[in-house]
């Protein structure tokens, strides 16, 4: 497909923000929503974007969005999720904090907590929590991933296994309605699984866009979790699986809680 100037501009917006909306693009380019829908249809047919409700995201499946784009995506929703999760973590807790921009939002929300012990392979989390003088931070060693300032691989997982903590807080790149949590980098998955295996409770923090995405590496099942913190109520099938597994689901924008 030959890309028009507007096609190229739409792709640039998508690469910058991770997601585009029909209404936002129509206003930006001063065209009708129908015109934008045709443009998105063309780009999706070419495999460059993937349609989601109200717009489109970069075609995913093999690679994650760039870190700077992920920082901008759903920033308000992630901050709300972070605050919600932090409310469930009392001062004096020990915890794992995983890689991801939503776990970084949790770290920001924990700045007022006291007497925390945090084990992380996310250098952004360590930087954020360094402002909390009542937080003892342990950083996993291993292979440094420059793209998002994280540490991955077997060495990181081995370091994590040396601890037994109260709560593991993990993110994910994609969520299947059958309850599977997915990611893009198997080196990252190894460390996340070590966190889940060595925590007394496990919290997933993920915004609603993760239900629109696909990734190839399986992390775990929702059955391995204690609670899910998100911004909007998840799809009914996922909620039903959580209820069957006894996993509490809390949506920041409604404060509704569903559990078995």
N, C-alpha and C positions, 0 to 999 in steps of 0.2 A: 504494500500500500504506500502511495506517495503521501508524505505528511504535508499538510498545509501549514502555514505560519501559525494558525490558531492551534492546530494539533500539537505543534512543537511547544508552544507556550503552555498549553495544558499539561504536557508532560513535565515541563520545568517546574510548574507549581506543584505537581504531584511528587516530584523528586525532593522538593524543598520541604513540603509539609507532610508527605506520606499519604494524604487523602484529599480528594477534591469533592465538592458538592455541586449539584446542578444549579441551585439557586445562586451560590457564590460565584460560579463561573459566568453565569448569565449576566449578573450585575457587573462583573469585572470587564467582560468583553462587549457589554451593551448589546446583547443578542437575546433571542427568546430562549426559554428553557428547552423547547423542542429542538432548537439548533444544537444546543449543548448535548442533549441526549443523543443526537445523531453522531456528534463528534466522539462522545464517549463510546458509543456502539462501535464506531470505526476503530478506535484505539483498543478496545477489548477484543474485537475480531482479529486484530493484528497481534494479540498476545502481550500488549504493552501495559494494559490496565486490567483490573478485575472489577466487575460491577458489584457494588454493595448498595444497600438501601439509601436512596437519596444522592448517590454519587458513585465514586470509584476510588480504588486504591491501586498502588503499584502492583503489578502482577507478582505474586509471591509463590513460594513453593521450594525454592532452592536457596535464596539469600534473604537475609533480613534487611530492613531499611537501615540507612546510615544512622549513626548514633545521634548526630545533630538533628536529623529529621525526627527520630523517635523522641528526643527531648521536647520538641514542639508539639508533637501529636497529643491531643487530648490532655494538655497540661493541667487544665482546671480539674478534669475528672480524676487524674492521677493524684493531685494534691488532696482532693476530697477522700479518695480511697486510702491514701497514706494516713490521714488524720483518723479515719474510721478504724483502721488496723491498729494504729498506735493506742487508741482508747482501750483495746483489748489486751494490751501488754502493760502490766503493772511495773512500776519502779522496782528495782531489785532483781529483774529478770535476766536470764542469760539467753542469747538468741543467735541464730545464723541469719545473715542478710545476704541474699543471692544477688546475682548480676541482673541489671535491668533498671530502666528509668522509673518504674513504679516502686521498686524497692528503695530507690533513692528518695522518692517522695515519703516513704515510711521513715527513712532516716531523718529527713527534715522535721517530721512530726514528732520524733523522739528527742529532740534537742532539749526539751524541758523535763525529761525523765531523769531520775537519779539512780545511781548505783547499778548501771547496766554493764553486762559483759557481752560484747558483740564480736562474733567471729565472721569474717567476710572475705570473699575473693573479689570484691568490687572496690577498687581504689577510690571511686567517687563517693561511695558510702563512707569509707574511712575518712576522707577529706571533710565531708559534711559533719560527721559526728566528732571530729577533732575539736569542734567548737564547744562540745559538751564536756566540761572538766570532770563530770561524774560518770563518765563512760570509759570503760577499759576496752581497748580495741585490739584484736588479734587479726593479722592479715595473713592469708594463706600464700605460700610460695608456689612457684610453678611457672608455666609458660605465660608470658605477658602478651595480652592481645591489645595492640595499640588502638584499634578502632573504637574501643569503649572503655579503655583503662581498666581491664579486668584480668584476672588470673585464672587459667583454665588447665585442664589436663589431669593426669594421674597423680602428680605431686600435690596439686591443690586438694584433690579428693583425699589423699592420705593424711594431709594436715588436718582437714575437717574431721576425719574419723577419730582424731585424738581427743575430741570433745564430746560431751553429752550435755545438751542444753534444753532449756524449757520450751523454746519455740523456734521453728524454722520458718522464715518468711521468704517465699519464693515467688518469682514471676514466671511468665511463660510467653512464648511467641504466638501460639495458636492453641485453640481449644476446640475439640470435636464435640458434637452434641452427645456422643456416646460416653463422654467423660474422659477421653484421652487428652493429656497435656503434651504439647509438641514443641520442639525447638529446631534450630537450624544447625547448630554446631555440637557434634557428639562429645567434644572435649568439655563443653559447658555442662552437658547432661550428666557426665560422670560426677562432677562436683555437686550438682543439685541432688542427685540420688543419695550421695553421702550425707548431705544435710537432712534429707527426709528420714534416713535410717538412724540418725543419731539425735533426734529431737523428740521430746515428749508430746508435742503438738505441732501441727504443720498448717500454716496459713498461706493460701494463694491470694495474691493481689494482682488483679487484671482488669483492665477496662473493657467495655463491651465490644470494641473493635476486634478483639482477639477471636471472637466467634465468627468473624468474616474472613479469617486468614487460614492458610495451610502451611505446614512445615513438615519436613521428612523424618525428624528424629524424635522418637517417643521418649518422654521423660518419665511419666508415671500415669496412674489412673486417679480419678477423683476419689476413689476409695482409699487412697493413701493420704488424704487430707483430713484435717479437723474442721476447717472453716474456709469459706471463700468470701473475699471482700471485693466488690465491684462497684460500678457507678450506676448501672441500669439493671433491671431484672433480666437474668439470662433467659435463653430460649426454654420453652416448657420442657422439652426432653431432657435438657441438662438439669433443670430444677428437679425433675422427677428422680433422676439418678442420684442426685445429692440427697434428696429426702430418703431414698431407700438405703443409702449408705450412712445416714446419720450425720451428714456434713451440713453445717449451718451456712446459709447463704445470706449475706447482708449487702444491700444495694444502697450506696451513699445518698442517692437522690430521692429515695423513698423511705429509707431507714426500715424497710420491711425485712423481716427475718423469716426464712423458711428452714425448717429442720424436720427430721423424722420425729 
